């Protein structure tokens, strides 16, 4: 797919990249290694594949670069290899803390984690930190929301007020916060569903990838 526009803004982002914004509001990094200095007003054509992956760029009808399928595949493989290496290194660095976080959880939450570990051999390295964060935050919420009515009132609060009320941590996304609240609700109202609820990140990566043992979401009772 090819999109042609005009460069609206150019920012010298760092030693390796320019940050470009086009008139049709497309923003992306442009690598300096190509030896071309983009300028405001330049005509730019972007060739993309796989949604947002840039295969090639022309500026003022001159080819800056165009990658073959093999080059794209090689770059993707190198990125994946590096990403998995970083995950493994982060796990090794944080394993003691992850183990301590797991040990601090009630038995029903431990069984939840155990099921993911059993279903997905890569779970500890790839997802356990994310899941444990949500479980620990759920426990904080469950300490202050002890009934269904408490949860109804909690949902009516603005996020800042919810955060202060429950003493929850920084760094939440909409997904981690939603997962934490759901787990807290089940822990208070129907504890066995803590074990059955989908993985915190499964909505983004898929149940099979994450290690969910159920195909359908828990139905709230």
C-alpha positions as CSV (number, residue, x, y, z in Angstrom):
1,X,0.0,0.0,0.0
2,X,1.3,3.5,-0.9
3,X,0.3,6.8,0.7
4,X,1.5,10.1,-0.6
5,X,1.4,13.3,1.4
6,X,3.5,16.3,2.3
7,X,5.8,16.6,5.3
8,X,4.4,19.0,7.8
9,X,6.9,18.8,10.7
10,X,10.5,17.5,11.0
11,X,12.1,17.0,14.5
12,X,15.7,16.0,15.1
13,X,14.7,13.2,17.5
14,X,18.1,11.7,18.3
15,X,21.4,10.6,16.8
16,X,19.7,8.0,14.6
17,X,16.2,9.3,13.8
18,X,14.1,12.2,12.6
19,X,10.5,12.4,13.8
20,X,8.3,13.2,10.8
21,X,4.6,14.3,10.8
22,X,2.8,14.5,7.5
23,X,-0.2,16.7,6.5
24,X,-2.5,13.8,6.7
25,X,-1.4,13.3,10.4
26,X,0.9,10.2,9.8
27,X,3.8,10.3,12.3
28,X,6.9,8.0,12.1
29,X,10.6,7.8,12.7
30,X,12.9,8.3,9.7
31,X,16.3,6.8,10.0
32,X,19.3,9.1,9.4
33,X,21.4,6.1,8.1
34,X,19.9,6.7,4.6
35,X,21.7,10.0,4.3
36,X,18.6,12.0,3.3
37,X,17.5,15.1,5.3
38,X,13.7,15.4,5.1
39,X,12.3,19.0,5.0
40,X,9.0,20.6,5.6
41,X,7.1,20.8,2.3
42,X,8.8,17.7,0.8
43,X,6.5,15.3,-1.0
44,X,6.7,11.9,0.7
45,X,5.4,8.5,-0.4
46,X,5.2,5.7,2.2
47,X,4.9,2.1,1.2
48,X,3.6,-0.1,4.0
49,X,2.7,-3.7,4.7
50,X,1.2,-5.5,7.7
51,X,-0.7,-2.4,8.7
52,X,2.0,-0.1,9.9
53,X,5.3,-1.7,8.9
54,X,7.1,0.6,6.5
55,X,8.6,-1.2,3.5
56,X,9.9,1.9,1.6
57,X,9.9,5.6,1.3
58,X,10.2,8.0,-1.6
59,X,10.9,11.7,-1.1
60,X,10.2,14.1,-4.0
61,X,9.8,11.0,-6.2
62,X,13.3,9.8,-5.4
63,X,13.6,6.4,-3.8
64,X,15.1,6.6,-0.3
65,X,14.8,2.8,0.4
66,X,12.6,-0.1,-0.5
67,X,12.9,-3.4,1.4
68,X,12.3,-6.8,-0.1
69,X,10.1,-9.4,1.6
70,X,13.3,-11.2,2.8
71,X,14.7,-8.1,4.4
72,X,11.4,-7.4,6.2
73,X,11.3,-11.0,7.4
74,X,14.9,-10.9,8.6
75,X,14.3,-7.6,10.4
76,X,11.2,-9.0,12.1
77,X,13.0,-12.1,13.2
78,X,15.9,-10.1,14.6
79,X,13.4,-7.9,16.5
80,X,11.6,-10.9,17.9
81,X,14.9,-12.6,19.0
82,X,16.1,-9.4,20.7
83,X,12.7,-8.9,22.4
84,X,12.7,-12.5,23.8
85,X,16.2,-12.1,25.0
86,X,15.2,-8.9,26.8
87,X,12.3,-10.7,28.4
88,X,14.5,-13.6,29.6
89,X,17.0,-11.1,31.0
90,X,14.3,-9.2,32.8
91,X,12.8,-12.4,34.2
92,X,16.2,-13.5,35.6
93,X,16.7,-10.1,37.2
94,X,13.2,-10.0,38.7
95,X,12.6,-13.7,39.5
96,X,13.2,-13.3,43.3
97,X,10.6,-10.5,43.4
98,X,8.1,-12.5,41.3
99,X,8.5,-15.5,43.6
100,X,7.9,-13.2,46.7
101,X,4.9,-11.7,45.1
102,X,3.5,-15.1,44.3
103,X,4.1,-16.3,47.9
104,X,2.3,-13.3,49.3
105,X,-1.0,-14.2,47.5
106,X,-4.0,-16.1,48.9
107,X,-4.3,-19.7,47.8
108,X,-7.0,-19.0,45.2
109,X,-4.7,-16.6,43.4
110,X,-1.8,-19.0,43.6
111,X,-4.0,-21.6,41.9
112,X,-4.8,-19.1,39.2
113,X,-1.1,-18.5,38.5
114,X,-0.3,-22.2,38.7
115,X,-2.9,-22.9,35.9
116,X,-1.3,-20.4,33.6
117,X,2.2,-21.8,34.4
118,X,1.0,-25.3,33.6
119,X,-0.8,-24.3,30.4
120,X,2.0,-22.1,29.0
121,X,5.7,-23.1,29.6
122,X,6.6,-19.5,28.6
123,X,4.2,-17.9,31.0
124,X,6.7,-17.0,33.7
125,X,9.0,-15.2,31.4
126,X,6.5,-13.5,29.2
127,X,3.4,-12.7,31.3
128,X,3.8,-13.5,35.0
129,X,4.9,-10.0,36.0
130,X,1.9,-8.5,34.4
131,X,-0.5,-11.0,35.9
132,X,1.0,-10.7,39.4
133,X,0.7,-7.0,39.3
134,X,-3.0,-7.3,38.6
135,X,-3.4,-9.9,41.3
136,X,-1.7,-7.8,43.9
137,X,-3.7,-4.7,42.9
138,X,-6.9,-6.8,43.2
139,X,-6.1,-7.6,46.8
140,X,-5.8,-3.8,47.6
141,X,-9.2,-3.2,46.0
142,X,-10.7,-6.1,47.8
143,X,-9.6,-4.7,51.2
144,X,-11.8,-1.6,50.8
145,X,-14.6,-3.1,48.6
146,X,-16.1,-5.8,50.7
147,X,-19.6,-6.1,49.2
148,X,-21.3,-5.7,45.8
149,X,-22.6,-2.3,47.0
150,X,-19.1,-1.3,47.7
151,X,-18.1,-2.2,44.2
152,X,-21.1,-0.3,42.7
153,X,-20.0,2.8,44.6
154,X,-16.4,2.3,43.6
155,X,-17.3,2.2,39.9
156,X,-19.1,5.6,40.3
157,X,-15.8,7.3,41.4
158,X,-13.4,9.0,39.1
159,X,-10.2,7.1,38.5
160,X,-8.1,9.5,40.7
161,X,-10.6,9.0,43.5
162,X,-10.6,5.2,43.0
163,X,-6.8,5.2,43.1
164,X,-6.7,7.1,46.3
165,X,-9.5,5.1,47.9
166,X,-8.0,1.7,47.2
167,X,-4.3,2.8,47.5
168,X,-3.6,1.2,44.1
169,X,-0.2,1.7,42.5
170,X,1.0,3.8,39.6
171,X,1.5,2.4,36.1
172,X,-1.9,1.1,35.4
173,X,-3.3,0.9,31.9
174,X,-7.0,0.6,31.3
175,X,-6.4,-3.2,30.8
176,X,-4.5,-3.8,34.1
177,X,-7.0,-1.7,36.1
178,X,-10.0,-3.5,34.6
179,X,-8.4,-6.9,35.3
180,X,-7.6,-5.9,38.8
181,X,-11.1,-4.7,39.6
182,X,-12.6,-7.9,38.1
183,X,-10.4,-10.1,40.1
184,X,-11.2,-8.2,43.3
185,X,-14.9,-8.5,42.6
186,X,-14.7,-12.2,42.2
187,X,-12.5,-12.6,45.3
188,X,-15.2,-10.8,47.3
189,X,-18.3,-12.2,45.8
190,X,-17.5,-15.6,44.2
191,X,-13.9,-16.6,45.0
192,X,-13.7,-19.7,42.8
193,X,-14.0,-17.4,39.8
194,X,-10.6,-15.9,40.6
195,X,-9.2,-19.1,39.3
196,X,-11.5,-19.3,36.3
197,X,-11.3,-15.7,35.1
198,X,-9.4,-15.1,31.8
199,X,-5.7,-14.0,32.1
200,X,-5.1,-10.3,32.5
201,X,-3.5,-9.9,29.1
202,X,-5.5,-12.5,27.2
203,X,-7.8,-9.9,25.6
204,X,-4.7,-8.5,23.9
205,X,-2.6,-11.5,23.1
206,X,-5.2,-14.2,22.9
207,X,-6.2,-17.0,25.3
208,X,-4.1,-19.7,23.6
209,X,-1.0,-17.5,23.7
210,X,-1.5,-16.6,27.3
211,X,-2.4,-20.0,28.7
212,X,-6.1,-19.5,29.6
213,X,-7.8,-22.8,30.4
214,X,-11.3,-21.5,29.5
215,X,-12.6,-20.5,26.2
216,X,-15.5,-18.4,27.4
217,X,-15.5,-15.5,29.8
218,X,-16.9,-16.0,33.3
219,X,-20.5,-14.8,33.5
220,X,-21.1,-12.6,36.4
221,X,-23.7,-13.8,38.9
